[in-house]
Amino acid sequence: DQQVKQNSPSLSVQEGRISILNCDYTNSMFDYFLWYKKYPAEGPTFLISISSIKDKNEDGRFTVFLNKSAKHLSLHIVPSQPGDSAVYFCAAASTYTGTASKLTFGTGTRLQVTL
Amino acid sequence: DAGVTQSPTHLIKTRGQQVTLRCSPKSGHDTVSWYQQALGQGPQFIFQYYEEEERQRGNFPDRFSGHQFPNYSSELNVNALLLGDSALYLCASRPRTGVWGYTFGSGTRLTVV
C-alpha cells in the first residue's frame, strides 16, 4: 500500500521555466510534509517542508503548496536551473506519536532541466 | 562540519551471509534512523534509535537488527542475506528537538550475489 505517491516518474523542463512536481498521499494522519532532492551517489538533501496548518511555504525559488482536502501537495521551482536536475522525493510524517516520526517517501520524480 | 558518515560505501556479499553497516550521525544529533532504498523506489523506513534503544520499526523482518552506541553512532545488521536485500542503505540523523531536521548520509550500496 503506497501511502505517498508521485505519479510522474520523470519531468523535463526548459531552463528559466517553472517546474511543478506533484505528490499525493492517502494517510489522513500525515500532518507534516517534506521534499528532498537526491543527486546520484549522494544521500537525499532536505529542500523544503510544510506543516498541515499551512497551505503554502516559500523558500527562495522553491514553494510548496498543500491541499489537505485533496491530500495533494506540489513543489514549484521558479525559475528552473540546470543544477536543479535531480530526483525529487516527497515525504510525509505524522507528529501525533509525540516522537519524531518515520518518514514515508514517494517513489520520486526525476527532473531534468534543459538548456 | 561533517554530516552523516556511512561506511562502507559499497559492499558485495553472498546469499546467506551476514553484513554490518555503520553510521556516524551529524555532530549534535542523537537520533538515528535507517532506510532501505531499492532501485527505482523511495527510501523505506527500517528503524529508529535514540538513547541506545530501538524506538520505532518499519515493516522489516527480524533479520534486520540494529544498535546504537553511547556516542550516538549506529550499526545496521542483516542476517541470512537474500538477493532482495540488494539496495542502497541510508542512515539519517537528527537532534531530538527540532523534530524534522533529518540529515541523510550518502548511503552504503549493498549487492547480494
Boltz contact constraints between the chains, C-beta under 6 A:
constraints:
  - contact:
      token1: [A, 42]
      token2: [B, 106]
      max_distance: 6.0
  - contact:
      token1: [A, 43]
      token2: [B, 90]
      max_distance: 6.0
  - contact:
      token1: [A, 43]
      token2: [B, 104]
      max_distance: 6.0
  - contact:
      token1: [A, 43]
      token2: [B, 105]
      max_distance: 6.0
  - contact:
      token1: [A, 43]
      token2: [B, 106]
      max_distance: 6.0
  - contact:
      token1: [A, 43]
      token2: [B, 107]
      max_distance: 6.0
  - contact:
      token1: [A, 44]
      token2: [B, 104]
      max_distance: 6.0
  - contact:
      token1: [A, 49]
      token2: [B, 100]
      max_distance: 6.0
  - contact:
      token1: [A, 89]
      token2: [B, 42]
      max_distance: 6.0
  - contact:
      token1: [A, 100]
      token2: [B, 99]
      max_distance: 6.0
  - contact:
      token1: [A, 102]
      token2: [B, 45]
      max_distance: 6.0
  - contact:
      token1: [A, 102]
      token2: [B, 56]
      max_distance: 6.0
  - contact:
      token1: [A, 105]
      token2: [B, 42]
      max_distance: 6.0
  - contact:
      token1: [A, 105]
      token2: [B, 43]
      max_distance: 6.0
  - contact:
      token1: [A, 106]
      token2: [B, 42]
      max_distance: 6.0
  - contact:
      token1: [A, 107]
      token2: [B, 41]
      max_distance: 6.0
  - contact:
      token1: [A, 107]
      token2: [B, 42]
      max_distance: 6.0
  - contact:
      token1: [A, 108]
      token2: [B, 42]
      max_distance: 6.0
